[in-house]
Amino acid sequence: MDLNNITHSLIELEEDKVYEEVDKAIEAGSSGNDILKACQAGMAEIGNMYKREEAFIADMMYAGEILRNIMNKIKPLLEKEGGKREVLGKVIIGTVKGDIHDLGKDVVIIALEGNGFEVLDLGVDVEPEKFVEAIRSNKDAKVVGMSVFLTSAFISTSKTVAAIKEAGLRNNVRIMVGGAPVTDVVAKETGCDYFAESASAGVTYTKTVYGK
């Protein structure tokens, strides 16, 4: 069965139609993984549209909610097909200590999950030690994402990177940082590896780290 209608409906944010197309695909015997890939293609295009300023953050958030609902629909199929869906890699992400903004972080999470990554969300106002413990407890995670909205929280970013280094874990992960006031210079000065200027840039970088 042609699953392009799922992709197209998701791109157009036609929620009811997306669910209808997913139900049709399930009834026609399509695999959960194929349905998921069609959804991921739609999420990737929405990310590209956002990058081209043809879509808004709200669109990405809405698409992410639709994707989560679709995941609930196809979960039984994925389990029947041999367990969990194919995961490209794991990412640890959080808003650094002293900053409680979560919108940018949440958009990146939706983009990563929509492209096949497992995300461990540490939340906001995250202590450096919590990042360290997450890395230590998730040895399969190669990427750490730090969200920063306040310039006053730049110091927390530096302290978090330093804590990861002091714990002997710096070589285990690549660290990307993003947020409204962040620049390439800030990323470099705080000891991070990459400045993610957008959610799609973060996804692209993560794919590169995992060789995808």
C-alpha positions as CSV (number, residue, x, y, z in Angstrom):
1,M,0.0,0.0,0.0
2,D,1.2,3.5,-0.8
3,L,1.8,5.3,2.4
4,N,2.6,8.7,0.9
5,N,-0.9,9.9,2.0
6,I,0.2,9.6,5.6
7,T,3.3,11.6,4.9
8,H,1.4,14.3,3.0
9,S,-1.4,14.5,5.5
10,L,1.1,15.0,8.4
11,I,3.0,17.7,6.5
12,E,-0.4,19.5,5.9
13,L,-1.2,19.0,9.6
14,E,-4.5,17.4,8.6
15,E,-4.9,15.5,11.9
16,D,-8.2,13.6,11.2
17,K,-7.0,12.6,7.8
18,V,-3.7,11.4,9.1
19,Y,-5.4,9.1,11.6
20,E,-7.8,7.9,8.8
21,E,-4.8,7.0,6.5
22,V,-3.0,5.2,9.4
23,D,-6.1,3.2,10.1
24,K,-6.4,2.3,6.4
25,A,-2.8,1.2,6.3
26,I,-3.2,-0.9,9.4
27,E,-6.3,-2.6,7.9
28,A,-4.4,-3.2,4.7
29,G,-1.7,-5.0,6.5
30,S,1.1,-2.5,6.4
31,S,3.9,-2.9,8.9
32,G,4.2,-0.7,11.9
33,N,7.8,0.2,10.9
34,D,6.6,1.2,7.4
35,I,3.9,3.5,8.8
36,L,6.4,5.0,11.2
37,K,8.9,5.7,8.4
38,A,6.1,7.5,6.5
39,C,5.5,9.6,9.6
40,Q,9.2,10.3,10.0
41,A,9.4,11.5,6.4
42,G,6.6,13.9,7.2
43,M,8.3,15.1,10.3
44,A,11.6,15.6,8.5
45,E,9.8,17.8,5.9
46,I,8.1,19.9,8.5
47,G,11.6,20.4,10.0
48,N,12.9,21.5,6.6
49,M,9.9,23.9,6.2
50,Y,10.6,25.4,9.6
51,K,14.2,25.9,8.5
52,R,13.0,27.7,5.4
53,E,10.6,29.8,7.5
54,E,7.6,28.1,5.9
55,A,6.4,26.6,9.2
56,F,6.2,27.8,12.8
57,I,7.3,26.2,16.1
58,A,3.6,25.7,16.8
59,D,3.4,23.5,13.7
60,M,6.2,21.3,14.8
61,M,4.7,21.0,18.3
62,Y,1.3,20.0,16.7
63,A,2.9,17.5,14.4
64,G,4.7,16.0,17.3
65,E,1.5,15.5,19.2
66,I,0.0,13.8,16.1
67,L,3.0,11.6,15.9
68,R,2.7,10.5,19.5
69,N,-1.0,9.6,18.9
70,I,0.0,7.6,15.9
71,M,2.7,5.8,17.9
72,N,0.0,4.7,20.3
73,K,-2.0,3.3,17.4
74,I,0.9,1.3,15.9
75,K,2.6,0.2,19.1
76,P,0.9,-3.2,19.0
77,L,2.2,-3.7,15.5
78,L,5.7,-2.7,16.4
79,E,5.7,-5.1,19.3
80,K,4.4,-7.9,17.2
81,E,7.1,-7.2,14.6
82,G,9.8,-8.0,17.0
83,G,9.9,-5.6,19.9
84,K,10.7,-1.9,19.9
85,R,10.8,0.3,16.8
86,E,14.1,0.8,15.2
87,V,16.1,3.4,17.1
88,L,18.9,5.3,15.4
89,G,20.5,6.3,18.7
90,K,19.9,7.9,22.1
91,V,20.2,11.6,23.0
92,I,20.3,13.1,26.5
93,I,18.8,16.6,26.6
94,G,17.9,19.2,29.2
95,T,17.7,23.0,30.0
96,V,20.7,23.9,32.1
97,K,20.7,25.0,35.7
98,G,19.2,28.5,36.3
99,D,17.0,28.3,33.2
100,I,13.4,27.1,33.3
101,H,12.5,27.6,29.6
102,D,11.4,24.4,27.9
103,L,9.8,25.3,24.5
104,G,13.0,25.2,22.5
105,K,14.1,21.9,24.2
106,D,10.7,20.4,23.5
107,V,10.8,21.3,19.8
108,V,14.2,19.6,19.5
109,I,12.9,16.5,21.3
110,I,10.0,16.3,18.9
111,A,12.3,16.6,15.9
112,L,14.7,14.0,17.2
113,E,11.9,11.5,18.1
114,G,10.3,12.2,14.7
115,N,13.5,11.2,13.0
116,G,13.9,7.9,14.9
117,F,16.0,8.9,18.0
118,E,15.3,7.9,21.6
119,V,15.4,11.0,23.8
120,L,16.0,11.1,27.6
121,D,14.5,14.4,28.7
122,L,16.1,15.7,32.0
123,G,13.7,18.6,32.1
124,V,14.6,22.2,33.0
125,D,16.9,23.8,35.6
126,V,19.1,20.7,35.4
127,E,22.1,20.5,37.8
128,P,25.4,19.6,36.1
129,E,25.5,16.4,38.3
130,K,22.2,15.3,36.8
131,F,23.7,15.5,33.3
132,V,26.8,13.5,34.5
133,E,24.6,10.8,36.1
134,A,22.5,10.5,33.0
135,I,25.6,10.0,30.8
136,R,27.0,7.5,33.3
137,S,23.7,5.6,33.3
138,N,23.2,5.7,29.6
139,K,26.4,4.5,28.0
140,D,24.7,4.1,24.6
141,A,24.0,7.8,24.4
142,K,26.6,9.6,22.2
143,V,24.9,13.0,22.1
144,V,24.0,15.4,24.9
145,G,21.9,18.5,24.1
146,M,21.9,21.6,26.4
147,S,19.2,24.2,26.0
148,V,19.9,27.8,27.1
149,F,17.5,30.7,26.8
150,L,19.0,33.1,29.4
151,T,22.5,34.6,28.9
152,S,22.9,34.4,32.6
153,A,22.8,30.6,32.2
154,F,25.9,30.4,30.0
155,I,28.0,29.9,33.1
156,S,25.9,26.8,33.9
157,T,26.6,25.4,30.5
158,S,30.4,25.8,31.1
159,K,30.0,24.2,34.6
160,T,28.1,21.3,33.1
161,V,30.7,20.6,30.5
162,A,33.4,20.9,33.1
163,A,31.5,18.4,35.4
164,I,31.2,16.0,32.5
165,K,35.0,16.3,31.9
166,E,35.9,15.9,35.6
167,A,33.8,12.8,35.7
168,G,36.0,11.3,32.9
169,L,33.1,11.2,30.5
170,R,33.8,14.0,28.1
171,N,35.2,11.8,25.4
172,N,32.1,9.6,25.5
173,V,29.7,12.2,24.2
174,R,29.4,15.0,21.7
175,I,27.7,18.1,23.3
176,M,25.4,20.4,21.3
177,V,24.0,23.6,22.7
178,G,21.1,25.8,21.4
179,G,18.8,28.6,22.4
180,A,17.9,32.1,21.4
181,P,21.1,33.9,22.7
182,V,23.5,31.1,21.7
183,T,26.1,31.5,18.9
184,D,29.0,29.5,17.6
185,V,31.3,31.6,19.8
186,V,29.2,30.8,22.9
187,A,29.3,27.1,22.0
188,K,33.1,27.2,21.7
189,E,33.7,29.3,24.9
190,T,31.5,27.0,27.0
191,G,33.3,23.9,25.8
192,C,30.5,22.5,23.6
193,D,31.1,20.7,20.3
194,Y,28.3,22.2,18.2
195,F,25.9,25.1,18.1
196,A,22.5,23.9,17.0
197,E,20.9,27.0,15.5
198,S,17.6,25.1,14.9
199,A,15.9,21.8,15.7
200,S,16.7,20.5,12.2
201,A,20.3,21.4,12.6
202,G,20.4,19.5,15.9
203,V,18.9,16.4,14.1
204,T,21.4,16.7,11.3
205,Y,24.3,16.9,13.8
206,T,23.0,13.9,15.8
207,K,22.7,11.9,12.6
208,T,26.3,12.7,11.7
209,V,27.5,11.6,15.2
210,Y,25.7,8.3,14.8
211,G,26.9,7.9,11.2
212,K,23.3,8.0,9.8
